Amino acid sequence: MRTTNELRIAVFPGDGIGTEVMDACLTVLQQLEHHVGGFRLITESLPAGANFYRETGTDITDEAMQKARQADAILLGAMGLPDVRFPDGTEISPHLKMRVEFGLYAGVRPVKVYPNVRSPLSDRRSREIDLVVLRESTEGLFASAGKGEVIEDREARETLVITRNTCERLFDFAFNLARRRKARGGQGHVTCVDKANVFKAFAFFRKIFKERALLYPDISTGFNYVDAMALDMVRRPWDFDVLVAENMFADILSDIGGGIMGGMGMAACAEIGDHHALFQPAHGTAPDIAGADKANPTAMFLSAAMMLEWLGNRHELEPCLRAARRLETAIETGFSKGAIQPMEFGGPHGTAEVTRAVLADFGA
Ligand SMILES: NC(=O)c1ccc[n+]([C@@H]2O[C@H](COP(=O)([O-])OP(=O)(O)OC[C@H]3O[C@@H](n4cnc5c(N)ncnc54)[C@H](O)[C@@H]3O)[C@@H](O)[C@H]2O)c1
């Protein structure tokens, strides 16, 4: 339990719509702080990303990494631009460095359909979709990022890594998440998503999952190969609760999640480790709509709500928990009353208007 209610937040707006949704989010957080009371966020905006690389030749400074390390939480917009690349052809993505550097192994990506947001799935049960894709975020195929090789322009190799240490923590996180969701009326079910029929690494992943499952007899389990999971996320996503998967598999599945809940502007994300956590929308910098007040800031706001909840639980700060619920309620109410109709879904509201609707719900 900490003795102060002041929390330091390292803020990385990033590039493209990242900066737009972050501006909106900081306004919302400031007003929340004012209306809920009992906590104070000390935010510091730090440069990093593709534009910063273009200007300086560096994607992120050691100083900014250090400030992120010392902060109570990291809040990020989105980073990277398709036309700004390192000499090896890969994109500028310092947020991937942070995942590894800060041990953010648990990528929590809720998939939930909000009132009046039409899922592209025509089945009426699509309104009941409420699952979480839990993405291992430090190893798997991404362990090879920056280390892959192209041999004499003939073949390319990347190596996938699965470790017992990370899997045990990841699965414990999954079962505890399912428990918390069960306490709020959820199914209490974890599905292990892998490709254990073909690869030893995934048979190992599944073996560790089964070992850890024994410690959580109150939570039921299931298994799905990743290809079948892609099918089921379209065919019957309402049947699932927590899905846990390797980094690359869950990266792809969480975009299917973004699709079935209407669009990436609804896709929030928390990346959590034992000592640090980073919160960002799951979408990218959307160069196709950047600078036009068209971005849906909802995913950014929901990610900020996840940050407040994590901080509240970690530091036993009840006001932060209240602020998280207040923000979620404002968003839910905005969608159900039609006060939030993002352009992303053909509505009239751009970033500024969605932000105004959320602030109006606080009475600001
Ligand atoms: N975590 C990150 O920072 C992150 C994640 C993914 C992609 N990227 C980077 O972003 C850049 C663009 O990538 P992309 O086009 O593949 O993915 P993207 O998520 O930026 O865009 C995909 C599609 O979704 C739409 N979209 C995304 N977020 C939206 C929002 N909030 N409101 C309305 N529409 C939204 C875009 O307009 C686009 O049509 C690339 O440089 C990529 O590397 C960064």
The ligand as a MOL file (V3000), in Angstrom:
LIG
                    3D

  0  0  0     0  0            999 V3000
M  V30 BEGIN CTAB
M  V30 COUNTS 44 48 0 0 0
M  V30 BEGIN ATOM
M  V30 1 N 0.8260 -0.8830 -31.2500 0
M  V30 2 C 1.0810 -0.0980 -32.2570 0
M  V30 3 O 1.5540 0.9980 -32.0650 0
M  V30 4 C 0.7590 -0.5710 -33.6470 0
M  V30 5 C -0.1320 -1.6340 -33.8490 0
M  V30 6 C -0.4560 -1.9990 -35.1570 0
M  V30 7 C 0.1220 -1.3220 -36.2320 0
M  V30 8 N 1.0080 -0.3130 -35.9750 0 CHG=1
M  V30 9 C 1.5650 0.4780 -37.0930 0
M  V30 10 O 0.5450 1.3630 -37.5880 0
M  V30 11 C 0.7260 1.5630 -38.9830 0
M  V30 12 C -0.5690 1.2720 -39.7300 0
M  V30 13 O -0.8600 -0.1220 -39.5840 0
M  V30 14 P -2.1760 -0.8320 -40.1400 0
M  V30 15 O -2.7690 0.0280 -41.2110 0
M  V30 16 O -1.8030 -2.2350 -40.4390 0 CHG=-1
M  V30 17 O -3.1780 -0.9260 -38.8830 0
M  V30 18 P -4.1110 0.1870 -38.2330 0
M  V30 19 O -4.6790 -0.4010 -36.9900 0
M  V30 20 O -3.3810 1.4590 -38.0840 0
M  V30 21 O -5.3010 0.4130 -39.3030 0
M  V30 22 C -6.0860 -0.6660 -39.8060 0
M  V30 23 C -7.4540 -0.1250 -40.2520 0
M  V30 24 O -8.2350 0.1880 -39.1090 0
M  V30 25 C -8.6110 1.5710 -39.1020 0
M  V30 26 N -8.4680 2.0490 -37.7260 0
M  V30 27 C -7.5020 1.7240 -36.8390 0
M  V30 28 N -7.7000 2.3580 -35.6820 0
M  V30 29 C -8.8160 3.1180 -35.8350 0
M  V30 30 C -9.5050 3.9990 -34.9870 0
M  V30 31 N -9.1170 4.2460 -33.7200 0
M  V30 32 N -10.6090 4.6360 -35.4710 0
M  V30 33 C -11.0410 4.3860 -36.7240 0
M  V30 34 N -10.4310 3.5410 -37.5730 0
M  V30 35 C -9.3100 2.9170 -37.1250 0
M  V30 36 C -7.6320 2.2660 -40.0430 0
M  V30 37 O -8.1900 3.4430 -40.5830 0
M  V30 38 C -7.3530 1.1690 -41.0530 0
M  V30 39 O -8.3560 1.1640 -42.0390 0
M  V30 40 C 1.8870 0.6610 -39.4090 0
M  V30 41 O 3.0440 1.4190 -39.5190 0
M  V30 42 C 1.9830 -0.3620 -38.2840 0
M  V30 43 O 3.2720 -0.8930 -38.0980 0
M  V30 44 C 1.3200 0.0870 -34.7230 0
M  V30 END ATOM
M  V30 BEGIN BOND
M  V30 1 1 1 2
M  V30 2 2 2 3
M  V30 3 1 2 4
M  V30 4 1 4 5
M  V30 5 2 4 44
M  V30 6 2 5 6
M  V30 7 1 6 7
M  V30 8 2 7 8
M  V30 9 1 8 9
M  V30 10 1 8 44
M  V30 11 1 9 10
M  V30 12 1 9 42
M  V30 13 1 10 11
M  V30 14 1 11 12
M  V30 15 1 11 40
M  V30 16 1 12 13
M  V30 17 1 13 14
M  V30 18 2 14 15
M  V30 19 1 14 16
M  V30 20 1 14 17
M  V30 21 1 17 18
M  V30 22 2 18 19
M  V30 23 1 18 20
M  V30 24 1 18 21
M  V30 25 1 21 22
M  V30 26 1 22 23
M  V30 27 1 23 24
M  V30 28 1 23 38
M  V30 29 1 24 25
M  V30 30 1 25 26
M  V30 31 1 25 36
M  V30 32 1 26 27
M  V30 33 1 26 35
M  V30 34 2 27 28
M  V30 35 1 28 29
M  V30 36 1 29 30
M  V30 37 2 29 35
M  V30 38 1 30 31
M  V30 39 2 30 32
M  V30 40 1 32 33
M  V30 41 2 33 34
M  V30 42 1 34 35
M  V30 43 1 36 37
M  V30 44 1 36 38
M  V30 45 1 38 39
M  V30 46 1 40 41
M  V30 47 1 40 42
M  V30 48 1 42 43
M  V30 END BOND
M  V30 END CTAB
M  END
